[in-house]
Amino acid sequence: MSELASLRKLIEEAGERMVDLGDVHRWFGVHLNNEAWKVIDDEAISPDDQQRRREEALYRAYASVYH
């Protein structure tokens, strides 16, 4: 199931019943963590990269930890 499809499923369930807030945080935490690692691994972030690219990876990691 794609990320978009799983998000749609979560939204549909939220509209039909009460969704546990922990499930919402878990969903965002997992997906943000995966995205952070994708940026780090696939794009090989280094100290010489533009500040925007490094901050993007950092903020994804922060958001993942929050959720």
PDBQT receptor file of N, H, CA, C and O in Angstrom, charges set to zero:
ATOM      1  N   MET A   1       0.847  -1.167   0.000  1.00  0.00    +0.000 N 
ATOM      2  CA  MET A   1       0.000   0.000   0.000  1.00  0.00    +0.000 C 
ATOM      3  C   MET A   1       0.899   1.239   0.000  1.00  0.00    +0.000 C 
ATOM      4  O   MET A   1       1.843   1.323   0.785  1.00  0.00    +0.000 OA
ATOM      5  N   SER A   2       0.608   2.183  -0.867  1.00  0.00    +0.000 N 
ATOM      6  H   SER A   2      -0.159   2.114  -1.505  1.00  0.00    +0.000 HD
ATOM      7  CA  SER A   2       1.414   3.398  -0.958  1.00  0.00    +0.000 C 
ATOM      8  C   SER A   2       1.157   4.288   0.260  1.00  0.00    +0.000 C 
ATOM      9  O   SER A   2       0.173   4.113   0.978  1.00  0.00    +0.000 OA
ATOM     10  N   GLU A   3       2.059   5.240   0.474  1.00  0.00    +0.000 N 
ATOM     11  H   GLU A   3       2.858   5.382  -0.110  1.00  0.00    +0.000 HD
ATOM     12  CA  GLU A   3       1.883   6.180   1.593  1.00  0.00    +0.000 C 
ATOM     13  C   GLU A   3       0.576   6.942   1.448  1.00  0.00    +0.000 C 
ATOM     14  O   GLU A   3      -0.148   7.133   2.424  1.00  0.00    +0.000 OA
ATOM     15  N   LEU A   4       0.275   7.380   0.226  1.00  0.00    +0.000 N 
ATOM     16  H   LEU A   4       0.863   7.225  -0.567  1.00  0.00    +0.000 HD
ATOM     17  CA  LEU A   4      -0.936   8.147  -0.010  1.00  0.00    +0.000 C 
ATOM     18  C   LEU A   4      -2.178   7.303   0.262  1.00  0.00    +0.000 C 
ATOM     19  O   LEU A   4      -3.146   7.781   0.853  1.00  0.00    +0.000 OA
ATOM     20  N   ALA A   5      -2.143   6.053  -0.168  1.00  0.00    +0.000 N 
ATOM     21  H   ALA A   5      -1.357   5.664  -0.649  1.00  0.00    +0.000 HD
ATOM     22  CA  ALA A   5      -3.289   5.169   0.070  1.00  0.00    +0.000 C 
ATOM     23  C   ALA A   5      -3.467   4.915   1.561  1.00  0.00    +0.000 C 
ATOM     24  O   ALA A   5      -4.596   4.885   2.052  1.00  0.00    +0.000 OA
ATOM     25  N   SER A   6      -2.372   4.734   2.284  1.00  0.00    +0.000 N 
ATOM     26  H   SER A   6      -1.455   4.759   1.885  1.00  0.00    +0.000 HD
ATOM     27  CA  SER A   6      -2.501   4.485   3.722  1.00  0.00    +0.000 C 
ATOM     28  C   SER A   6      -2.979   5.740   4.454  1.00  0.00    +0.000 C 
ATOM     29  O   SER A   6      -3.711   5.636   5.438  1.00  0.00    +0.000 OA
ATOM     30  N   LEU A   7      -2.576   6.923   3.985  1.00  0.00    +0.000 N 
ATOM     31  H   LEU A   7      -1.981   7.007   3.186  1.00  0.00    +0.000 HD
ATOM     32  CA  LEU A   7      -3.066   8.165   4.589  1.00  0.00    +0.000 C 
ATOM     33  C   LEU A   7      -4.557   8.320   4.309  1.00  0.00    +0.000 C 
ATOM     34  O   LEU A   7      -5.316   8.711   5.196  1.00  0.00    +0.000 OA
ATOM     35  N   ARG A   8      -4.979   8.019   3.091  1.00  0.00    +0.000 N 
ATOM     36  H   ARG A   8      -4.362   7.702   2.371  1.00  0.00    +0.000 HD
ATOM     37  CA  ARG A   8      -6.406   8.092   2.758  1.00  0.00    +0.000 C 
ATOM     38  C   ARG A   8      -7.213   7.148   3.641  1.00  0.00    +0.000 C 
ATOM     39  O   ARG A   8      -8.295   7.499   4.112  1.00  0.00    +0.000 OA
ATOM     40  N   LYS A   9      -6.679   5.944   3.862  1.00  0.00    +0.000 N 
ATOM     41  H   LYS A   9      -5.800   5.659   3.479  1.00  0.00    +0.000 HD
ATOM     42  CA  LYS A   9      -7.371   4.968   4.722  1.00  0.00    +0.000 C 
ATOM     43  C   LYS A   9      -7.501   5.516   6.139  1.00  0.00    +0.000 C 
ATOM     44  O   LYS A   9      -8.559   5.392   6.756  1.00  0.00    +0.000 OA
ATOM     45  N   LEU A  10      -6.447   6.114   6.654  1.00  0.00    +0.000 N 
ATOM     46  H   LEU A  10      -5.587   6.215   6.153  1.00  0.00    +0.000 HD
ATOM     47  CA  LEU A  10      -6.475   6.702   7.995  1.00  0.00    +0.000 C 
ATOM     48  C   LEU A  10      -7.512   7.819   8.062  1.00  0.00    +0.000 C 
ATOM     49  O   LEU A  10      -8.266   7.909   9.032  1.00  0.00    +0.000 OA
ATOM     50  N   ILE A  11      -7.556   8.674   7.035  1.00  0.00    +0.000 N 
ATOM     51  H   ILE A  11      -6.944   8.601   6.247  1.00  0.00    +0.000 HD
ATOM     52  CA  ILE A  11      -8.521   9.773   7.006  1.00  0.00    +0.000 C 
ATOM     53  C   ILE A  11      -9.943   9.242   6.932  1.00  0.00    +0.000 C 
ATOM     54  O   ILE A  11     -10.833   9.754   7.612  1.00  0.00    +0.000 OA
ATOM     55  N   GLU A  12     -10.168   8.212   6.107  1.00  0.00    +0.000 N 
ATOM     56  H   GLU A  12      -9.446   7.795   5.555  1.00  0.00    +0.000 HD
ATOM     57  CA  GLU A  12     -11.507   7.615   6.006  1.00  0.00    +0.000 C 
ATOM     58  C   GLU A  12     -11.953   7.048   7.348  1.00  0.00    +0.000 C 
ATOM     59  O   GLU A  12     -13.093   7.248   7.766  1.00  0.00    +0.000 OA
ATOM     60  N   GLU A  13     -11.048   6.339   8.019  1.00  0.00    +0.000 N 
ATOM     61  H   GLU A  13     -10.122   6.177   7.679  1.00  0.00    +0.000 HD
ATOM     62  CA  GLU A  13     -11.386   5.765   9.321  1.00  0.00    +0.000 C 
ATOM     63  C   GLU A  13     -11.674   6.864  10.330  1.00  0.00    +0.000 C 
ATOM     64  O   GLU A  13     -12.567   6.717  11.165  1.00  0.00    +0.000 OA
ATOM     65  N   ALA A  14     -10.933   7.962  10.265  1.00  0.00    +0.000 N 
ATOM     66  H   ALA A  14     -10.208   8.081   9.586  1.00  0.00    +0.000 HD
ATOM     67  CA  ALA A  14     -11.160   9.069  11.195  1.00  0.00    +0.000 C 
ATOM     68  C   ALA A  14     -12.540   9.674  10.975  1.00  0.00    +0.000 C 
ATOM     69  O   ALA A  14     -13.173  10.138  11.923  1.00  0.00    +0.000 OA
ATOM     70  N   GLY A  15     -13.012   9.672   9.726  1.00  0.00    +0.000 N 
ATOM     71  H   GLY A  15     -12.498   9.294   8.956  1.00  0.00    +0.000 HD
ATOM     72  CA  GLY A  15     -14.331  10.197   9.431  1.00  0.00    +0.000 C 
ATOM     73  C   GLY A  15     -15.457   9.277   9.862  1.00  0.00    +0.000 C 
ATOM     74  O   GLY A  15     -16.580   9.728  10.087  1.00  0.00    +0.000 OA
ATOM     75  N   GLU A  16     -15.164   7.985   9.980  1.00  0.00    +0.000 N 
ATOM     76  H   GLU A  16     -14.252   7.619   9.797  1.00  0.00    +0.000 HD
ATOM     77  CA  GLU A  16     -16.186   6.992  10.317  1.00  0.00    +0.000 C 
ATOM     78  C   GLU A  16     -16.250   6.689  11.811  1.00  0.00    +0.000 C 
ATOM     79  O   GLU A  16     -17.308   6.321  12.322  1.00  0.00    +0.000 OA
ATOM     80  N   ARG A  17     -15.171   6.833  12.487  1.00  0.00    +0.000 N 
ATOM     81  H   ARG A  17     -14.311   7.131  12.072  1.00  0.00    +0.000 HD
ATOM     82  CA  ARG A  17     -15.129   6.490  13.913  1.00  0.00    +0.000 C 
ATOM     83  C   ARG A  17     -14.032   7.305  14.586  1.00  0.00    +0.000 C 
ATOM     84  O   ARG A  17     -13.251   7.992  13.928  1.00  0.00    +0.000 OA
ATOM     85  N   MET A  18     -13.994   7.215  15.864  1.00  0.00    +0.000 N 
ATOM     86  H   MET A  18     -14.629   6.657  16.398  1.00  0.00    +0.000 HD
ATOM     87  CA  MET A  18     -12.918   7.878  16.600  1.00  0.00    +0.000 C 
ATOM     88  C   MET A  18     -11.624   7.096  16.376  1.00  0.00    +0.000 C 
ATOM     89  O   MET A  18     -11.570   5.885  16.590  1.00  0.00    +0.000 OA
ATOM     90  N   VAL A  19     -10.609   7.793  15.952  1.00  0.00    +0.000 N 
ATOM     91  H   VAL A  19     -10.653   8.777  15.779  1.00  0.00    +0.000 HD
ATOM     92  CA  VAL A  19      -9.311   7.172  15.727  1.00  0.00    +0.000 C 
ATOM     93  C   VAL A  19      -8.424   7.529  16.908  1.00  0.00    +0.000 C 
ATOM     94  O   VAL A  19      -8.386   8.677  17.349  1.00  0.00    +0.000 OA
ATOM     95  N   ASP A  20      -7.726   6.549  17.401  1.00  0.00    +0.000 N 
ATOM     96  H   ASP A  20      -7.757   5.616  17.042  1.00  0.00    +0.000 HD
ATOM     97  CA  ASP A  20      -6.822   6.777  18.518  1.00  0.00    +0.000 C 
ATOM     98  C   ASP A  20      -5.712   7.733  18.080  1.00  0.00    +0.000 C 
ATOM     99  O   ASP A  20      -5.084   7.529  17.041  1.00  0.00    +0.000 OA
ATOM    100  N   LEU A  21      -5.478   8.762  18.868  1.00  0.00    +0.000 N 
ATOM    101  H   LEU A  21      -5.989   8.928  19.712  1.00  0.00    +0.000 HD
ATOM    102  CA  LEU A  21      -4.446   9.737  18.544  1.00  0.00    +0.000 C 
ATOM    103  C   LEU A  21      -3.081   9.063  18.399  1.00  0.00    +0.000 C 
ATOM    104  O   LEU A  21      -2.242   9.510  17.617  1.00  0.00    +0.000 OA
ATOM    105  N   GLY A  22      -2.870   8.004  19.145  1.00  0.00    +0.000 N 
ATOM    106  H   GLY A  22      -3.552   7.641  19.780  1.00  0.00    +0.000 HD
ATOM    107  CA  GLY A  22      -1.608   7.262  19.031  1.00  0.00    +0.000 C 
ATOM    108  C   GLY A  22      -1.413   6.677  17.646  1.00  0.00    +0.000 C 
ATOM    109  O   GLY A  22      -0.287   6.615  17.153  1.00  0.00    +0.000 OA
ATOM    110  N   ASP A  23      -2.504   6.245  17.005  1.00  0.00    +0.000 N 
ATOM    111  H   ASP A  23      -3.419   6.295  17.406  1.00  0.00    +0.000 HD
ATOM    112  CA  ASP A  23      -2.415   5.712  15.644  1.00  0.00    +0.000 C 
ATOM    113  C   ASP A  23      -1.998   6.801  14.661  1.00  0.00    +0.000 C 
ATOM    114  O   ASP A  23      -1.222   6.555  13.737  1.00  0.00    +0.000 OA
ATOM    115  N   VAL A  24      -2.518   7.994  14.868  1.00  0.00    +0.000 N 
ATOM    116  H   VAL A  24      -3.148   8.194  15.618  1.00  0.00    +0.000 HD
ATOM    117  CA  VAL A  24      -2.169   9.111  13.991  1.00  0.00    +0.000 C 
ATOM    118  C   VAL A  24      -0.693   9.460  14.165  1.00  0.00    +0.000 C 
ATOM    119  O   VAL A  24       0.029   9.620  13.181  1.00  0.00    +0.000 OA
ATOM    120  N   HIS A  25      -0.248   9.578  15.407  1.00  0.00    +0.000 N 
ATOM    121  H   HIS A  25      -0.834   9.448  16.207  1.00  0.00    +0.000 HD
ATOM    122  CA  HIS A  25       1.165   9.880  15.665  1.00  0.00    +0.000 C 
ATOM    123  C   HIS A  25       2.060   8.777  15.115  1.00  0.00    +0.000 C 
ATOM    124  O   HIS A  25       3.101   9.062  14.523  1.00  0.00    +0.000 OA
ATOM    125  N   ARG A  26       1.672   7.542  15.302  1.00  0.00    +0.000 N 
ATOM    126  H   ARG A  26       0.826   7.310  15.783  1.00  0.00    +0.000 HD
ATOM    127  CA  ARG A  26       2.454   6.408  14.804  1.00  0.00    +0.000 C 
ATOM    128  C   ARG A  26       2.596   6.492  13.287  1.00  0.00    +0.000 C 
ATOM    129  O   ARG A  26       3.687   6.300  12.751  1.00  0.00    +0.000 OA
ATOM    130  N   TRP A  27       1.478   6.784  12.587  1.00  0.00    +0.000 N 
ATOM    131  H   TRP A  27       0.591   6.940  13.023  1.00  0.00    +0.000 HD
ATOM    132  CA  TRP A  27       1.512   6.857  11.131  1.00  0.00    +0.000 C 
ATOM    133  C   TRP A  27       2.496   7.930  10.676  1.00  0.00    +0.000 C 
ATOM    134  O   TRP A  27       3.352   7.679   9.827  1.00  0.00    +0.000 OA
ATOM    135  N   PHE A  28       2.366   9.144  11.255  1.00  0.00    +0.000 N 
ATOM    136  H   PHE A  28       1.671   9.348  11.945  1.00  0.00    +0.000 HD
ATOM    137  CA  PHE A  28       3.258  10.226  10.858  1.00  0.00    +0.000 C 
ATOM    138  C   PHE A  28       4.700   9.928  11.251  1.00  0.00    +0.000 C 
ATOM    139  O   PHE A  28       5.619  10.216  10.484  1.00  0.00    +0.000 OA
ATOM    140  N   GLY A  29       4.911   9.360  12.423  1.00  0.00    +0.000 N 
ATOM    141  H   GLY A  29       4.165   9.126  13.046  1.00  0.00    +0.000 HD
ATOM    142  CA  GLY A  29       6.268   9.041  12.868  1.00  0.00    +0.000 C 
ATOM    143  C   GLY A  29       6.972   8.083  11.928  1.00  0.00    +0.000 C 
ATOM    144  O   GLY A  29       8.131   8.291  11.569  1.00  0.00    +0.000 OA
ATOM    145  N   VAL A  30       6.269   7.033  11.531  1.00  0.00    +0.000 N 
ATOM    146  H   VAL A  30       5.328   6.864  11.823  1.00  0.00    +0.000 HD
ATOM    147  CA  VAL A  30       6.852   6.034  10.626  1.00  0.00    +0.000 C 
ATOM    148  C   VAL A  30       7.182   6.662   9.275  1.00  0.00    +0.000 C 
ATOM    149  O   VAL A  30       8.286   6.487   8.758  1.00  0.00    +0.000 OA
ATOM    150  N   HIS A  31       6.236   7.384   8.712  1.00  0.00    +0.000 N 
ATOM    151  H   HIS A  31       5.340   7.525   9.132  1.00  0.00    +0.000 HD
ATOM    152  CA  HIS A  31       6.451   7.935   7.381  1.00  0.00    +0.000 C 
ATOM    153  C   HIS A  31       7.499   9.048   7.371  1.00  0.00    +0.000 C 
ATOM    154  O   HIS A  31       8.287   9.147   6.431  1.00  0.00    +0.000 OA
ATOM    155  N   LEU A  32       7.512   9.872   8.394  1.00  0.00    +0.000 N 
ATOM    156  H   LEU A  32       6.872   9.791   9.158  1.00  0.00    +0.000 HD
ATOM    157  CA  LEU A  32       8.537  10.914   8.460  1.00  0.00    +0.000 C 
ATOM    158  C   LEU A  32       9.921  10.315   8.676  1.00  0.00    +0.000 C 
ATOM    159  O   LEU A  32      10.902  10.804   8.115  1.00  0.00    +0.000 OA
ATOM    160  N   ASN A  33      10.008   9.266   9.479  1.00  0.00    +0.000 N 
ATOM    161  H   ASN A  33       9.211   8.869   9.934  1.00  0.00    +0.000 HD
ATOM    162  CA  ASN A  33      11.280   8.584   9.694  1.00  0.00    +0.000 C 
ATOM    163  C   ASN A  33      11.796   7.987   8.388  1.00  0.00    +0.000 C 
ATOM    164  O   ASN A  33      12.974   8.121   8.057  1.00  0.00    +0.000 OA
ATOM    165  N   ASN A  34      10.900   7.326   7.646  1.00  0.00    +0.000 N 
ATOM    166  H   ASN A  34       9.942   7.217   7.915  1.00  0.00    +0.000 HD
ATOM    167  CA  ASN A  34      11.302   6.743   6.368  1.00  0.00    +0.000 C 
ATOM    168  C   ASN A  34      11.780   7.820   5.403  1.00  0.00    +0.000 C 
ATOM    169  O   ASN A  34      12.773   7.630   4.702  1.00  0.00    +0.000 OA
ATOM    170  N   GLU A  35      11.081   8.946   5.364  1.00  0.00    +0.000 N 
ATOM    171  H   GLU A  35      10.274   9.101   5.934  1.00  0.00    +0.000 HD
ATOM    172  CA  GLU A  35      11.480  10.043   4.475  1.00  0.00    +0.000 C 
ATOM    173  C   GLU A  35      12.821  10.641   4.899  1.00  0.00    +0.000 C 
ATOM    174  O   GLU A  35      13.642  10.986   4.050  1.00  0.00    +0.000 OA
ATOM    175  N   ALA A  36      13.042  10.761   6.187  1.00  0.00    +0.000 N 
ATOM    176  H   ALA A  36      12.375  10.481   6.877  1.00  0.00    +0.000 HD
ATOM    177  CA  ALA A  36      14.323  11.308   6.661  1.00  0.00    +0.000 C 
ATOM    178  C   ALA A  36      15.473  10.404   6.224  1.00  0.00    +0.000 C 
ATOM    179  O   ALA A  36      16.499  10.887   5.746  1.00  0.00    +0.000 OA
ATOM    180  N   TRP A  37      15.302   9.094   6.386  1.00  0.00    +0.000 N 
ATOM    181  H   TRP A  37      14.468   8.701   6.774  1.00  0.00    +0.000 HD
ATOM    182  CA  TRP A  37      16.365   8.168   5.986  1.00  0.00    +0.000 C 
ATOM    183  C   TRP A  37      16.550   8.139   4.481  1.00  0.00    +0.000 C 
ATOM    184  O   TRP A  37      17.667   7.965   3.993  1.00  0.00    +0.000 OA
ATOM    185  N   LYS A  38      15.459   8.309   3.742  1.00  0.00    +0.000 N 
ATOM    186  H   LYS A  38      14.552   8.450   4.138  1.00  0.00    +0.000 HD
ATOM    187  CA  LYS A  38      15.566   8.341   2.291  1.00  0.00    +0.000 C 
ATOM    188  C   LYS A  38      16.432   9.520   1.857  1.00  0.00    +0.000 C 
ATOM    189  O   LYS A  38      17.290   9.379   0.986  1.00  0.00    +0.000 OA
ATOM    190  N   VAL A  39      16.208  10.669   2.460  1.00  0.00    +0.000 N 
ATOM    191  H   VAL A  39      15.511  10.784   3.168  1.00  0.00    +0.000 HD
ATOM    192  CA  VAL A  39      17.012  11.846   2.129  1.00  0.00    +0.000 C 
ATOM    193  C   VAL A  39      18.466  11.618   2.524  1.00  0.00    +0.000 C 
ATOM    194  O   VAL A  39      19.377  11.949   1.764  1.00  0.00    +0.000 OA
ATOM    195  N   ILE A  40      18.684  11.061   3.691  1.00  0.00    +0.000 N 
ATOM    196  H   ILE A  40      17.944  10.791   4.308  1.00  0.00    +0.000 HD
ATOM    197  CA  ILE A  40      20.053  10.848   4.174  1.00  0.00    +0.000 C 
ATOM    198  C   ILE A  40      20.782   9.812   3.324  1.00  0.00    +0.000 C 
ATOM    199  O   ILE A  40      21.915  10.042   2.899  1.00  0.00    +0.000 OA
ATOM    200  N   ASP A  41      20.133   8.662   3.074  1.00  0.00    +0.000 N 
ATOM    201  H   ASP A  41      19.213   8.475   3.419  1.00  0.00    +0.000 HD
ATOM    202  CA  ASP A  41      20.787   7.579   2.338  1.00  0.00    +0.000 C 
ATOM    203  C   ASP A  41      20.854   7.825   0.832  1.00  0.00    +0.000 C 
ATOM    204  O   ASP A  41      21.928   7.764   0.234  1.00  0.00    +0.000 OA
ATOM    205  N   ASP A  42      19.714   8.099   0.232  1.00  0.00    +0.000 N 
ATOM    206  H   ASP A  42      18.841   8.148   0.718  1.00  0.00    +0.000 HD
ATOM    207  CA  ASP A  42      19.652   8.211  -1.221  1.00  0.00    +0.000 C 
ATOM    208  C   ASP A  42      20.351   9.443  -1.749  1.00  0.00    +0.000 C 
ATOM    209  O   ASP A  42      20.982   9.405  -2.805  1.00  0.00    +0.000 OA
ATOM    210  N   GLU A  43      20.242  10.512  -1.029  1.00  0.00    +0.000 N 
ATOM    211  H   GLU A  43      19.729  10.543  -0.171  1.00  0.00    +0.000 HD
ATOM    212  CA  GLU A  43      20.803  11.762  -1.527  1.00  0.00    +0.000 C 
ATOM    213  C   GLU A  43      22.159  12.081  -0.902  1.00  0.00    +0.000 C 
ATOM    214  O   GLU A  43      22.766  13.106  -1.210  1.00  0.00    +0.000 OA
ATOM    215  N   ALA A  44      22.624  11.204  -0.031  1.00  0.00    +0.000 N 
ATOM    216  H   ALA A  44      22.131  10.372   0.220  1.00  0.00    +0.000 HD
ATOM    217  CA  ALA A  44      23.951  11.351   0.569  1.00  0.00    +0.000 C 
ATOM    218  C   ALA A  44      24.214  12.781   1.047  1.00  0.00    +0.000 C 
ATOM    219  O   ALA A  44      25.048  13.496   0.491  1.00  0.00    +0.000 OA
ATOM    220  N   ILE A  45      23.492  13.174   2.075  1.00  0.00    +0.000 N 
ATOM    221  H   ILE A  45      22.814  12.593   2.526  1.00  0.00    +0.000 HD
ATOM    222  CA  ILE A  45      23.676  14.508   2.660  1.00  0.00    +0.000 C 
ATOM    223  C   ILE A  45      25.091  14.613   3.227  1.00  0.00    +0.000 C 
ATOM    224  O   ILE A  45      25.567  13.709   3.913  1.00  0.00    +0.000 OA
ATOM    225  N   SER A  46      25.738  15.706   2.936  1.00  0.00    +0.000 N 
ATOM    226  H   SER A  46      25.351  16.441   2.379  1.00  0.00    +0.000 HD
ATOM    227  CA  SER A  46      27.092  15.930   3.443  1.00  0.00    +0.000 C 
ATOM    228  C   SER A  46      27.203  17.358   3.963  1.00  0.00    +0.000 C 
ATOM    229  O   SER A  46      26.339  18.185   3.671  1.00  0.00    +0.000 OA
ATOM    230  N   PRO A  47      28.242  17.662   4.722  1.00  0.00    +0.000 N 
ATOM    231  CA  PRO A  47      28.415  19.021   5.236  1.00  0.00    +0.000 C 
ATOM    232  C   PRO A  47      28.559  20.065   4.117  1.00  0.00    +0.000 C 
ATOM    233  O   PRO A  47      28.337  21.254   4.345  1.00  0.00    +0.000 OA
ATOM    234  N   ASP A  48      28.925  19.623   2.926  1.00  0.00    +0.000 N 
ATOM    235  H   ASP A  48      29.106  18.657   2.741  1.00  0.00    +0.000 HD
ATOM    236  CA  ASP A  48      29.118  20.557   1.817  1.00  0.00    +0.000 C 
ATOM    237  C   ASP A  48      27.829  20.873   1.060  1.00  0.00    +0.000 C 
ATOM    238  O   ASP A  48      27.820  21.756   0.201  1.00  0.00    +0.000 OA
ATOM    239  N   ASP A  49      26.734  20.158   1.368  1.00  0.00    +0.000 N 
ATOM    240  H   ASP A  49      26.741  19.442   2.066  1.00  0.00    +0.000 HD
ATOM    241  CA  ASP A  49      25.460  20.398   0.697  1.00  0.00    +0.000 C 
ATOM    242  C   ASP A  49      24.873  21.740   1.101  1.00  0.00    +0.000 C 
ATOM    243  O   ASP A  49      25.267  22.342   2.100  1.00  0.00    +0.000 OA
ATOM    244  N   GLN A  50      23.921  22.188   0.298  1.00  0.00    +0.000 N 
ATOM    245  H   GLN A  50      23.600  21.699  -0.513  1.00  0.00    +0.000 HD
ATOM    246  CA  GLN A  50      23.231  23.432   0.617  1.00  0.00    +0.000 C 
ATOM    247  C   GLN A  50      22.555  23.305   1.976  1.00  0.00    +0.000 C 
ATOM    248  O   GLN A  50      22.107  22.225   2.362  1.00  0.00    +0.000 OA
ATOM    249  N   GLN A  51      22.490  24.402   2.683  1.00  0.00    +0.000 N 
ATOM    250  H   GLN A  51      22.854  25.279   2.370  1.00  0.00    +0.000 HD
ATOM    251  CA  GLN A  51      21.896  24.407   4.023  1.00  0.00    +0.000 C 
ATOM    252  C   GLN A  51      20.446  23.934   3.973  1.00  0.00    +0.000 C 
ATOM    253  O   GLN A  51      19.993  23.238   4.882  1.00  0.00    +0.000 OA
ATOM    254  N   ARG A  52      19.716  24.302   2.924  1.00  0.00    +0.000 N 
ATOM    255  H   ARG A  52      20.084  24.867   2.186  1.00  0.00    +0.000 HD
ATOM    256  CA  ARG A  52      18.312  23.908   2.803  1.00  0.00    +0.000 C 
ATOM    257  C   ARG A  52      18.157  22.389   2.790  1.00  0.00    +0.000 C 
ATOM    258  O   ARG A  52      17.254  21.861   3.438  1.00  0.00    +0.000 OA
ATOM    259  N   ARG A  53      19.013  21.685   2.071  1.00  0.00    +0.000 N 
ATOM    260  H   ARG A  53      19.747  22.115   1.545  1.00  0.00    +0.000 HD
ATOM    261  CA  ARG A  53      18.929  20.218   2.002  1.00  0.00    +0.000 C 
ATOM    262  C   ARG A  53      19.242  19.579   3.357  1.00  0.00    +0.000 C 
ATOM    263  O   ARG A  53      18.583  18.622   3.764  1.00  0.00    +0.000 OA
ATOM    264  N   ARG A  54      20.240  20.110   4.046  1.00  0.00    +0.000 N 
ATOM    265  H   ARG A  54      20.775  20.887   3.715  1.00  0.00    +0.000 HD
ATOM    266  CA  ARG A  54      20.583  19.559   5.363  1.00  0.00    +0.000 C 
ATOM    267  C   ARG A  54      19.470  19.819   6.362  1.00  0.00    +0.000 C 
ATOM    268  O   ARG A  54      19.138  18.949   7.168  1.00  0.00    +0.000 OA
ATOM    269  N   GLU A  55      18.884  21.027   6.313  1.00  0.00    +0.000 N 
ATOM    270  H   GLU A  55      19.153  21.734   5.658  1.00  0.00    +0.000 HD
ATOM    271  CA  GLU A  55      17.789  21.354   7.227  1.00  0.00    +0.000 C 
ATOM    272  C   GLU A  55      16.560  20.498   6.948  1.00  0.00    +0.000 C 
ATOM    273  O   GLU A  55      15.855  20.110   7.879  1.00  0.00    +0.000 OA
ATOM    274  N   GLU A  56      16.295  20.201   5.684  1.00  0.00    +0.000 N 
ATOM    275  H   GLU A  56      16.867  20.517   4.927  1.00  0.00    +0.000 HD
ATOM    276  CA  GLU A  56      15.159  19.356   5.334  1.00  0.00    +0.000 C 
ATOM    277  C   GLU A  56      15.291  17.983   5.997  1.00  0.00    +0.000 C 
ATOM    278  O   GLU A  56      14.331  17.486   6.587  1.00  0.00    +0.000 OA
ATOM    279  N   ALA A  57      16.447  17.382   5.904  1.00  0.00    +0.000 N 
ATOM    280  H   ALA A  57      17.226  17.786   5.425  1.00  0.00    +0.000 HD
ATOM    281  CA  ALA A  57      16.666  16.076   6.534  1.00  0.00    +0.000 C 
ATOM    282  C   ALA A  57      16.546  16.189   8.055  1.00  0.00    +0.000 C 
ATOM    283  O   ALA A  57      15.960  15.323   8.704  1.00  0.00    +0.000 OA
ATOM    284  N   LEU A  58      17.100  17.250   8.611  1.00  0.00    +0.000 N 
ATOM    285  H   LEU A  58      17.577  17.953   8.085  1.00  0.00    +0.000 HD
ATOM    286  CA  LEU A  58      17.058  17.442  10.055  1.00  0.00    +0.000 C 
ATOM    287  C   LEU A  58      15.631  17.630  10.561  1.00  0.00    +0.000 C 
ATOM    288  O   LEU A  58      15.248  17.029  11.565  1.00  0.00    +0.000 OA
ATOM    289  N   TYR A  59      14.842  18.456   9.877  1.00  0.00    +0.000 N 
ATOM    290  H   TYR A  59      15.154  18.943   9.061  1.00  0.00    +0.000 HD
ATOM    291  CA  TYR A  59      13.464  18.699  10.312  1.00  0.00    +0.000 C 
ATOM    292  C   TYR A  59      12.588  17.464  10.153  1.00  0.00    +0.000 C 
ATOM    293  O   TYR A  59      11.679  17.242  10.952  1.00  0.00    +0.000 OA
ATOM    294  N   ARG A  60      12.852  16.666   9.138  1.00  0.00    +0.000 N 
ATOM    295  H   ARG A  60      13.590  16.847   8.488  1.00  0.00    +0.000 HD
ATOM    296  CA  ARG A  60      12.108  15.398   9.010  1.00  0.00    +0.000 C 
ATOM    297  C   ARG A  60      12.417  14.489  10.191  1.00  0.00    +0.000 C 
ATOM    298  O   ARG A  60      11.528  13.838  10.740  1.00  0.00    +0.000 OA
ATOM    299  N   ALA A  61      13.681  14.456  10.571  1.00  0.00    +0.000 N 
ATOM    300  H   ALA A  61      14.403  14.985  10.125  1.00  0.00    +0.000 HD
ATOM    301  CA  ALA A  61      14.065  13.626  11.707  1.00  0.00    +0.000 C 
ATOM    302  C   ALA A  61      13.442  14.154  12.996  1.00  0.00    +0.000 C 
ATOM    303  O   ALA A  61      12.950  13.366  13.803  1.00  0.00    +0.000 OA
ATOM    304  N   TYR A  62      13.452  15.476  13.207  1.00  0.00    +0.000 N 
ATOM    305  H   TYR A  62      13.852  16.117  12.552  1.00  0.00    +0.000 HD
ATOM    306  CA  TYR A  62      12.824  16.056  14.390  1.00  0.00    +0.000 C 
ATOM    307  C   TYR A  62      11.321  15.723  14.437  1.00  0.00    +0.000 C 
ATOM    308  O   TYR A  62      10.792  15.325  15.476  1.00  0.00    +0.000 OA
ATOM    309  N   ALA A  63      10.655  15.895  13.300  1.00  0.00    +0.000 N 
ATOM    310  H   ALA A  63      11.084  16.218  12.456  1.00  0.00    +0.000 HD
ATOM    311  CA  ALA A  63       9.210  15.628  13.248  1.00  0.00    +0.000 C 
ATOM    312  C   ALA A  63       8.926  14.160  13.511  1.00  0.00    +0.000 C 
ATOM    313  O   ALA A  63       7.935  13.833  14.164  1.00  0.00    +0.000 OA
ATOM    314  N   SER A  64       9.766  13.279  13.022  1.00  0.00    +0.000 N 
ATOM    315  H   SER A  64      10.571  13.545  12.492  1.00  0.00    +0.000 HD
ATOM    316  CA  SER A  64       9.600  11.846  13.272  1.00  0.00    +0.000 C 
ATOM    317  C   SER A  64       9.696  11.540  14.759  1.00  0.00    +0.000 C 
ATOM    318  O   SER A  64       8.893  10.778  15.298  1.00  0.00    +0.000 OA
ATOM    319  N   VAL A  65      10.673  12.134  15.411  1.00  0.00    +0.000 N 
ATOM    320  H   VAL A  65      11.325  12.753  14.973  1.00  0.00    +0.000 HD
ATOM    321  CA  VAL A  65      10.847  11.908  16.854  1.00  0.00    +0.000 C 
ATOM    322  C   VAL A  65       9.645  12.463  17.631  1.00  0.00    +0.000 C 
ATOM    323  O   VAL A  65       9.195  11.855  18.603  1.00  0.00    +0.000 OA
ATOM    324  N   TYR A  66       9.137  13.610  17.200  1.00  0.00    +0.000 N 
ATOM    325  H   TYR A  66       9.504  14.104  16.411  1.00  0.00    +0.000 HD
ATOM    326  CA  TYR A  66       7.989  14.194  17.867  1.00  0.00    +0.000 C 
ATOM    327  C   TYR A  66       6.792  13.238  17.831  1.00  0.00    +0.000 C 
ATOM    328  O   TYR A  66       6.115  13.025  18.836  1.00  0.00    +0.000 OA
ATOM    329  N   HIS A  67       6.557  12.683  16.671  1.00  0.00    +0.000 N 
ATOM    330  H   HIS A  67       7.107  12.856  15.854  1.00  0.00    +0.000 HD
ATOM    331  CA  HIS A  67       5.402  11.788  16.524  1.00  0.00    +0.000 C 
ATOM    332  C   HIS A  67       5.703  10.423  17.083  1.00  0.00    +0.000 C 
ATOM    333  O   HIS A  67       4.847   9.539  17.046  1.00  0.00    +0.000 OA
TER     334      HIS A  67
